[in-house]
Amino acid sequence: MSDGKARLQSGGSACTLALVGAGEFLPSMRAVDELLLALSGGRRVAILPTASAPDGPGVFERWAAMGEAHFRALGAHVEAVPARTRSDCLDPEIVRRIAFADLVYFSGGKPDYLLAALAQTPAWEAVLAVLERGGVVAGCSAGAMILGAFIPGVRLHQLPGREALWLPAFGLVPQAVILPHFNEIPRAVVRPWLTLRPSGTRAIGVDAGTAIVGRPGEWRVLGEGSVTIADGEGERVHAPGERFA
C-alpha cells in the first residue's frame, strides 16, 4: 500500500512521527506529548479514535474525551474528529478538520479496521499533508502499527476476501513491522511475529508508556520503557533517551 511514502521521502524531510507502545492520553505520556506539540510547530491537535469504533457503544467517545482532556491540559487547541467509518473519511468536513491540525494523533483499537477506514481516502491525504508541511503524526498501539510497512494479516473490514499472514500498511516507517505493548506480550506469543515477519523487514517492539519519535533513520526513545529492534543481525534493546538509526 505505502500511500504517500515516496512523496514524504522525497520532500518531507521535516516530517516527524511518534510510535507509542501503549498509554495514550495518560499522565505518564505528558512529557512526550509536550515534546510532540513543540515539534509540531503549533498547538492544533486532531484526535482520531477511529480504531476503537468497532469496540462497542461509548468506546470511541471515551477515547475522544480522554484525548481532548489530556491535550487541553497541555494548552493545546484540540478536537476529537468524528471519523468512525470509511464513509466518514470521505467527508470533506472531516478532511478539513484533519488538515487544520499541526499534530494528528491516532489512538488504539483494531489496526485492520483503522487501515481499511483510511486507505486511499481524502482523510489519509490530509494526514500526509500535515506531515509534508512539518507537522507531527502520532499513533498509539493500532495507530502506530499502520504507520509501518505491514500489519498482521486478518480479514480487512470492507475489503472482503483479502487475507494473508501480513497485509501491506502505509509504510511511513519503511521495511518495518511495529509491535506495540511489547513488554506486556508473553515472549511465546510475540516470538512467531518476530521470526515470521516479511522478508527484508525489521520488527520494532515498543513498550507500554514508551514512544520512539523522529523519522526513518533518526529516532530517539522517550518515556518509561525500551524499544526492541529485531532484524537479520539479531535483537537490540534501546533504553529511554537513546538515539538510534
N, C-alpha and C positions, 0 to 999 in steps of 0.2 A: 504493500500500500504506500507507505512513506510519503503521504501527501505533504508537499511543500519542503521536504528535506533538502533537496538540491537547491531550492530557492534560498533557504536560510543559510546553507553552507557557502553559497556564492556571494551573498550580500548581507547576511545578518550577523556580522562578527560581534556586534554589541549585544546580541540576544543572550538572555540568562534564563536557565532552567533550574528548578528546585525539585528534587525527588525525595519525598518524605515517606519513611517506612510505615508510620502509624502515629496517631495522636494529634491529628489536625484540630486546631482551634482550642487546644488545652493550654493551661498556663505554662506548661513545660516548653511549649514552642514559641513563647512570646519573643525571646531574643532572636530566634531565627526569623520570625515574621517581621520584626522591626528592621532587620537587615534587608529582607526582600523588598519592603517598602522603600528603603533608601536606594536600593539598586534599581528600582523601577522608574525612578525619576519623577514620581508623582504620588498622589495619595488616593487615587481612584481604584477601588478593588471590586472585581466581579467574582462572586462566589457561584460555582456551578456544582450543586449536589446531584447532578444527573445520574451518576452511577448508583445512587441509592433509591431511585424511583421505583424499581421492582420490589423493594423490600417491605412493602406493606403500607397501610394508611398512616400518615403522620411522620414517617421516617424522613422523607425529603424535607418536610417543613422543619423538623427538629434540627437537621444539619444546617439548613438555611439560617435558622435563628441563631445557632451556635456560631456560625461563621460571621454573621453580621455583628453580634455582640463582641466577639473576640477582636475583630479589626477596628470596630468603632472605639474600643478601649485604647487602641494604639493611635487614635487620632486620624483614622482614615475615613474617607467618604466611601462607604461600602454598600453594595446592593447584591442580594441573592437573586440571580437571574432564573426565572421560572422555566428552564429548559428541561422538561421531564421526558420528552419523547423526540423521536427523529423529526416528526412534523414541527415541533417547536423549534428545532434547529434550522428549519427553513423559513421561519417567521422573520420578516425584516425588522420588527421591533426588538426581538431577541438578539438579532445580529447587531443592531445599533447599540444595545446595552453592553454587549461584549466588547465591541470596537472602541467604546468610550473609555475602557479601563486602562490603567497602567500595569496592574497586576491581575492576572486571571488565575483563579485557584479552583482546581478540581478536587473535590473530596472523594472519600472512598465508597465502595459498594461492589458492583459487579463489572469487571473490566470488559467482558464481551458485550454487555448491554451498552456501556459507555462508548465503546469503539463503534458499534453499529449505529448508534444515535448520531454520532458526529461525522463519520466518514463521508467525504465528498459533499459537504454541506456548506452553505454560506457562513454558518456559525463557526466551523473549523477554519475557514478562510479568515474570519475576523480574529481568531486566536493567533494565527500566523502573522497577521498584520500587526498585532500588538508586539510580538517578538521582533518583527522587522524594524519597528521604529524605536527599539531599545527598551521595551517593557520586559516584564517577567511573567513566565508561565510556571505555576507550581502544581504538582499533583501529589496527592497522598494515597497510598495503597493502590486501589484500582486506577486512580488518577495518575499515579506515577507509572504504572505498568504500560499504559497505552502510549507513553512517550518513547518507549524502547522500540526495537525492531520487530518483536514478536510478543504475543501473549499466549498462555496455554490454550490449546485448541478445544473449544466446546462449540456447540451449535450456536451460531450468531443469531440473535433476535433480528427478525425482518430480512434475513439473508438465508432462507432455508436451503438445506442440502449441502452447505459448505462446512465440512468437518475435517479436521486434521489434528495431529498431535500439537502442532504450533500454527498460529494464524498470524499473518503479517499485521503489524501495528503501524503507527505513524512514523517511526524511525527517526525522531528528532535526536535521540541518542543512538547512533547507528551501530549495527552489529552487536546489539546488547539486548539481554533479557533482564527486566527489572523484577526482583523478588522482594516485596515488602514484608514487614513483620518477621524479618529474618531470624531474630533471636527468639521469637515466640513459636517457631515451627520446629517440631522434632526433626532431628537430622535424618531419621529413617524416611521421613516424608519428603524432605527437600532434596535428598541425595539424587533421586531419579531425575529431577528437574535440572540439577547441575550437570549430570553426566549425559543426559539425552537432549541437551539444548541443541538448537540448529547448528549445523556445521559452520565454522568460522565466526561464531558469536562468543561473547563473554557473558557470564551471569554477574549481575550486580545485586548483592544482597544488602538491604538497608534495614537496620534495626528499628524497632519502635522508638519514638521520641527522637529520631535522628533524621538528618537531611544531608544530601550532597547538593551543593549549589555551585553553579558555574555553567560551563558549556563543554561540549566534547573536546577533550584534550587539556582541560584546565578545570579541575574540581577541587573543592575542599569539603571536609566533613564538619558538620555542625550539630549540636545537640548533645544528647546523653549517651548514645551508644556508638557503635562502629559500623563500618561498611566493609563487606567482604567481596572481593573480586575473584571469580573463578574463570580461568581461561586455559589455553593449552600449556601454560607454564605452571599450573597448579593454582593454589589459593593464597591470596594475600589479604591481610586484615589491616584496615586503616582506622586509626583512632581519631577521636574528636580533635579538631584543629589541624589535622594533617591535610596537606595538599598532595594531589596526585594527578597523573595524566590518564 
